[in-house]
Each structure stands twice: as C-alpha cells, then as structure tokens.
Amino acid sequence: MTDVADLDSLSSRELHDLAVHRARHHLDVAFLWELLRSLPAAEVVAGHPEHAEADALKLSAYIGDAIDANDSDIVHALRPMYLDYLNKHKADLPDLPSRDSSDSAPR
C-alpha cells in the first residue's frame, strides 16, 4: 500500500469491503469475531435497536451482517474498527487509487 493516510479518504463501504476481504483472505477469525461482537452496538448507533436484538438471537443473520453489511448506517458506525484493522495490516493491502478531496466518495 503506498499511503496509509489514503485509508481515511475511503468511504465506509470501501473500508468495510477492504477489511473483510483482507480478513477472509488471511483467515483472520479474530477480526471477524470482533466484527460480529461489534454489530449489536453498531445497529443501535445506526438507529436500528430492533435489528440488534434479532441479530443477537440468530447467528446466521449476524454473520451475514458482518460480511455483507447492506446497511450503510451500520457500515459507517463500524468505520473506526475498519480503519484500525486496516492500519494494523497496511503491509497486506493493495495500492489504493489516489484521491483528492473533490473526488472523494461520501462517507
């Protein structure tokens, strides 16, 4: 990866995809487990407390939310976790395209 500072310029969706891809590729079960543990709090932060309860009761929904993360509010709530993980594993990441502030996707 050419510049770790570029991570913060990525959208929350891009960070999610990059972090989950890296974790799956490296069989990083610890990160995936931490992501699963963080989902109920992210659901509440995103304004979906009813989803947090349902996810906690059904592991398959929980895993689907962690890997696919279809709700952009949840992805954004988990943004700090993705940034921390990707910064710790910057050597394993591909080069990021350069982006200027006017070209940046919404977070």
N, C-alpha and C positions, 0 to 999 in steps of 0.2 A: 504494500500500500504506500503510495507516495506521500500523502499528507494526512495525518490523523486529525488535524483540525477540520478537514473536509467532512468528517463524520457528522458534526453538528449542523452542517448545512443541508444534510439529507432530511427528507420528510420522515415522519414517524413510521409510515408504511414501509419506506425503503430500509430504515433501521431494523424494523421487525423482520423483513424478508432476509436481510443480510445476516442478522444474528441467528435466526432459526436455521438458515441454510448452513452456516458455519457449525452450529451445534450438531445438526444432523450429520453433516459430513464427517465430523470428528467424534461422533458418538458421545457427545458431551451431555451425559444423562444428568449430571449435577445442575447444569444451567437449565435444561428443560424442566427438571423437577422444581427449581426455584421459580421458573416462569409459571408453572402450574400453581405453586403456592401463592404467587402474587396476583393471580387472576381475580379472586373474590374482591380484594381491595380495589383493583383497577375497575371492576364492574361498578362498585359503589362510587368511586371518584367520577366515573363517566355518567353517573346518574341512573344506573340500572341495578338497584339493590335486589330486585326480584330475580334477576339473572344470576347474581352471586349465589343466592340460596339454591336455585335449581342446579347450577353447575357443581356446587359442593355436594349435592346429592347424587349426581350422575357423572362418574369419572370419564366416560366417553365424550360427553359434552365438554368437559373440562379440557381434555386433550385436544379436541377439535378447535376450541377457542385459542389454545396456546399456539398451535401450529398454523392455523388458517387466519385467525384474528380478522374476521369480516367486519367488525365494528371499529370504525376509525377513532371513536372516542376512547375505546379500550386500548387500541394501539398507542394513542397519544399518551394515555395515562401510564403506560409501561415504557415510554421513551427513555427516562433516566436509566432504567435497567438495561435496555439495549445499548445505550451509549457506554455505560460502564463495562459491559461484557465485551463489546467490540474494541474498546480502547485497551482492554487487557490482552486481547488476542489480535492486535493490529498486524503482527507479522504474518498471520494466516489469511489476511484479507486481500482481495484483488485490488488493483489500482482503481481509484474512484475517478469518474469523469470530473474535470474541473468545472466549477460552477461559480458564477458571480451572483451577487445579491439580487440582481434583476431577473435572473434566470431560475432562481430557486423555487422549488415546489412548495406549496403550503404545508405547514407542519400540522 
